[in-house]
Amino acid sequence: MTDVYMNPLCVRYASEEMKRIFSDDNKFSTWRKLWVALAKAEKALGIGITDEQIAEMEAHIYDIDYDKAREYEFVRRHDVMAHVLTFGDACPNAKPIIHLGATSCYVGDNTDIIVMRQGLRRVKRLLINTLEALAAFAEKWKDTPTLAYTHFQAAQPTTVGKRATLWMQDLVMDIEAVDFQLNSLKLLGCKGTTGTGASFLELFEGDHEKVKTLEKLIAQEMDFDACVAVSGQTYTRKVDYNVVSVLSGIAQSAAKFSNDIRLLSHLKEFDEPFEAGQIGSSAMAYKRNPMRSERIASLARYVMADVINPAFTAATQWFERTLDDSANKRISIPEAFLAVDAILSLYINVISNGTVYPKMAERHLKEELPFIATENILMDCVKRGADRQELHEAIRQYSVDVSKRVKQNGEDNDLLELMLNDERFMLTEEALDRILDVRQFVGRAPEQTAEFLDEVVRPVLRDNADLLGVDVKITV
């Protein structure tokens, strides 16, 4: 326990890997890597920087004296200069050339892009493994009939596996969106205080080509294809909005899945994983609440609401830069990633370790099948010479009466028995059993599941085979 507030995303929900990505160590060591990249590029273009200075900087990328940085920031009131000075103290020979020609956004914005790319790669890995878990689930249950619902009212049957394809379809779209963002991200580069590159043009004595080459060299050093073509002091904050929008899309997909699981839990057709000593309710000892799916829904709601932060930030940037983005970005961007990390870890846990109850699905089907089967029964009877209009009216009257008795008195659905005993239907038990074979009512659900897995899902998994395999730890 602590005597100060700790963010639950860090202490309760997100993975160690995602927390490391958004850690101070990763952030500030990336700042130092960017200062090294700048020095290397400037040296390559003729600035008087020595190999010894660069080597000294590289030797001190990770040994960050945070206490000293805090002391500098308390006096200077500037986080970047505090770290410039701290780095300079560790590298006395390189101190004169650290941050040469750059503005704060050179390290701040470029690091934000780098860290978001790292975060998206972690998210993609989780998405691919979620998709793999769902594929295994769908394959296993593709032929298992279950009652489908529209408006959460009984509708034509489907299969358990086919329902999972709806969840997978959303995730495939999310993976495509993540890929698009990963392929679109570019560094800010080193464009100076208003994006004109004036300080670097001065540094290189008016040589425009050297200023342009400087950015290319920095991008290469940081493993990026390019820098943005134009900017003010910062990259456009629409980039942040686009990234968090993708995370919001993932949250939407996961929330839909979690809601379905919660409803299936109520129907007793699916149970989440439940630990041997887990308590479902502090009052009701028998309870097995779907708390993991509820947590997915709760965190997803946070991410979907969070997307408005970068939207407003992007819309309210004045001219070449304003600082009302900074405090918001420090909170909204990391928290969106941390929450999605937790959401997808829970998703994998639930679908990989949950329990399907086919007998409960069969029970619910039997309760509704008499109504669902009436059209097939009608067609069969007409083929054997019955009057279609007469039987249609009989079915209508029986259905109204049975529905009322089921709802008002809690009686069993005896619609089939009524039709079987009505001579006008000319039904036999054998004929009725044949008509009521539930496989006749699921349409192409098994085939659609197999086709979707073969044509859509497995190619995605093959293309991303290097991402398969992830260890998720759930703190319940």
Secondary structure, 3 states (H helix, E strand, C coil): CCCCCCCHHHHHHCCHHHHHHCCHHHHHHHHHHHHHHHHHHHHHCCCCCCHHHHHHHHHCCCCCCHHHHHHHHHHHCCHHHHHHHHHHHHCCCCHHHCCCCCCHHHHHHHHHHHHHHHHHHHHHHHHHHHHHHHHHHHHHHCCCEECCEECCEECCCEEHHHHHHHHHHHHHHHHHHHHHHHHHCCECCCCCCCCCCHHHHHHCCCCHHHHHHHHHHHHHHCCCCCECCCCCCCCCCHHHHHHHHHHHHHHHHHHHHHHHHHHHHHCCCEECCCCCCCCCCCCCCCCCCCHHHHHHHHHHHHHHHHCHHHHHHHHCCCCCCCHHHHHHHHHHHHHHHHHHHHHHHHHHHHHHHCEECHHHHHHHHHHHHHHHCHHHHHHHHHHCCCCHHHHHHHHHHHHHHHHHHHHHHCCCCCHHHHHHCCHHHCCCHHHHHHHCCHHHCCCCHHHHHHHHHHHHHHHHHHHCHHHCCCCCCCCC
